[in-house]
Amino acid sequence: MPTRKFYFVVLAVLELASVTRTQAQSPYGIGRSATPAEIAGWNIDIDRDGTNLPSGRGSVSRGHKVFDQQCAGCHGAKGEGGVGDKLVGGQGTLATPKPIRTVGSYWPYAPTLFDYIRRAMPQNAPQSLSNEDVYAVCAYILNLNGLLPSDAALDAKTLSAIEMPNRSMFVGDPRPDVKNPACMTGC
C-alpha cells in the first residue's frame, strides 16, 4: 500500500509536468523556441561567395606555424596526406582514371575552405581555432597549392576574391530528384 510520501511525490511530479506543459511552445508539451543568441552560435556557415565570413586576417607564415602545430600530424608536413586527406597537388588529374582530389585540384570555391576548417578542424578539437588562425591555415594551404604567394595574407575580402582552378568544372546534378532551383535569397 502506497505511503503518504509516495502520494506527495506523485502530486509534485504531476504539478511540475502541468506547469512545464503550459510553458512549452510545441504541441507535444516540450521544448521552446531557440533564442537569437542560440541561433547565432550555430549559424556559422559560409557561402561559396564568402557571405558570412567573419572579421580577422591571417598570413601564410602564421598559417605555416598553426598548420605545423594543429594539422601536420594528420595531413603531413606539407599537406601531402597521411592519416588525413592529401591537401596539396593533384592539378590536372581529375579527368584521369586516378584523380587526386585536393584543395588545389578539386575545390571550386575558396571560402568553403574557411567554412570546413572552422567547423571540423582540427579533428580532435573542432571549432577551437580563432578566425585569425583559420584564415592563416587557409592562406598556407592555398600557398602550398600555388594559389597564393608566400607573403600573402587573407581576410574576408581577399579570400572571397580567389578564383579556384576547378571553379568552372562543376556541373549540375543529373538526378531527377534534385532539380529544384537553388535558393539564393530569402530562403
C-alpha positions in Angstrom: 0.0 0.0 0.0 1.5 3.4 -1.0 2.5 5.8 1.7 1.6 9.4 2.1 5.1 10.3 1.0 4.5 8.4 -2.3 1.3 10.4 -3.0 3.2 13.7 -2.2 5.9 12.8 -4.8 3.4 11.8 -7.4 1.4 15.1 -6.9 4.6 17.2 -7.1 5.6 15.5 -10.4 2.2 16.0 -11.9 2.1 19.6 -10.9 5.6 20.2 -12.4 4.5 18.5 -15.6 1.4 20.7 -15.8 3.5 23.9 -15.3 6.1 22.7 -17.9 3.3 21.8 -20.4 1.7 25.2 -20.2 5.1 26.9 -20.7 6.2 24.8 -23.6 5.6 26.0 -27.1 5.2 22.8 -29.0 2.1 20.8 -29.4 3.8 18.0 -27.6 4.3 20.0 -24.5 8.1 20.0 -24.6 10.8 22.4 -25.8 10.9 26.1 -26.6 11.9 28.4 -29.4 15.6 29.0 -29.7 16.9 32.4 -28.7 18.6 34.6 -31.2 21.9 34.1 -29.3 21.5 30.3 -29.5 20.8 30.5 -33.3 23.8 32.8 -33.8 26.0 30.2 -32.1 25.1 27.6 -34.7 24.8 30.0 -37.7 28.4 29.8 -38.8 28.0 28.7 -42.4 30.0 30.4 -45.1 28.6 30.6 -48.6 30.7 29.9 -51.6 30.8 33.7 -52.4 32.2 34.4 -48.9 28.9 35.6 -47.4 29.1 35.4 -43.6 32.9 35.3 -43.5 33.9 36.8 -40.1 36.4 39.6 -39.4 40.0 38.6 -39.0 43.2 38.2 -41.0 45.8 35.5 -41.3 49.2 35.3 -43.2 50.8 32.4 -44.9 53.7 32.5 -42.4 51.3 32.3 -39.4 49.4 29.6 -41.2 52.6 27.5 -41.6 53.1 27.7 -37.8 49.5 26.8 -37.0 49.5 24.0 -39.6 52.6 22.5 -38.1 51.1 22.5 -34.6 47.5 21.5 -35.5 47.3 19.9 -38.9 50.6 18.3 -39.9 50.1 15.2 -37.7 47.2 14.1 -39.9 47.8 15.8 -43.2 51.6 15.6 -43.4 54.2 18.4 -43.0 53.4 19.9 -46.4 49.8 18.7 -46.9 50.9 15.6 -48.7 48.5 13.4 -46.7 48.8 10.8 -44.1 46.1 9.7 -41.7 44.1 12.7 -43.0 43.4 13.6 -46.6 46.0 14.9 -49.0 45.5 18.7 -49.3 48.1 19.6 -52.0 48.7 18.7 -55.6 46.5 16.8 -58.0 46.2 19.5 -60.5 45.4 18.1 -63.9 44.4 14.6 -62.6 40.6 15.0 -62.3 40.0 13.7 -65.8 42.4 10.8 -65.4 41.5 7.3 -64.2 43.1 8.1 -60.8 42.0 11.6 -59.9 43.6 13.2 -56.9 41.1 15.4 -55.2 42.8 18.1 -53.1 42.1 21.7 -52.2 44.1 22.9 -55.2 42.7 20.5 -57.8 39.1 19.8 -56.8 37.6 22.5 -54.5 35.7 25.1 -56.6 35.4 27.9 -54.0 38.0 29.2 -51.6 35.6 30.5 -48.9 34.3 26.9 -48.4 37.9 26.0 -47.2 37.4 28.5 -44.3 34.0 27.0 -43.5 35.3 23.5 -43.4 38.4 24.2 -41.3 36.5 26.3 -38.8 33.7 23.7 -38.4 35.7 20.5 -38.4 39.4 21.0 -37.8 41.4 20.0 -36.0 39.6 16.7 -35.8 40.3 16.3 -32.1 39.1 19.8 -31.3 36.8 21.2 -33.9 35.9 24.9 -33.7 38.9 25.6 -31.5 40.9 27.7 -33.9 40.4 31.5 -33.8 39.2 33.2 -37.0 42.7 34.6 -37.5 44.2 31.1 -37.3 41.6 29.7 -39.7 42.4 32.5 -42.2 46.1 31.7 -41.7 45.7 28.0 -42.3 43.7 28.7 -45.4 46.4 31.0 -46.7 49.1 28.4 -46.0 47.1 25.6 -47.8 46.4 27.9 -50.8 50.1 28.8 -50.9 51.1 25.2 -50.9 48.8 24.7 -53.9 50.4 27.6 -55.7 47.3 29.8 -55.4 48.8 32.5 -53.1 52.3 34.0 -52.8 54.3 33.3 -49.6 53.9 36.9 -48.4 50.1 36.9 -48.7 47.5 37.4 -46.0 43.8 36.5 -46.2 40.7 38.2 -44.8 37.1 38.0 -45.9 37.6 40.2 -49.0 40.8 38.6 -50.3 39.6 35.0 -49.6 36.4 35.6 -51.5 38.3 37.0 -54.5 40.4 33.9 -55.1 39.5 32.0 -58.2 40.0 28.3 -57.7 41.3 26.3 -60.7 38.3 23.9 -60.7 35.6 26.6 -60.3 34.1 26.2 -63.7 34.3 22.4 -63.8 31.4 21.6 -61.5 28.3 20.7 -63.4 24.6 20.3 -62.3 23.4 17.1 -60.7 21.6 14.9 -63.3 19.4 13.1 -60.8 15.7 13.9 -61.3 15.0 14.3 -57.6 17.4 17.3 -57.2 16.0 19.6 -59.9 14.7 22.3 -57.5 16.2 25.7 -58.3 18.9 26.8 -55.9 17.6 29.2 -53.3 20.0 32.2 -53.1 18.0 34.9 -51.3 15.2 34.9 -48.8 15.4 31.2 -48.2 
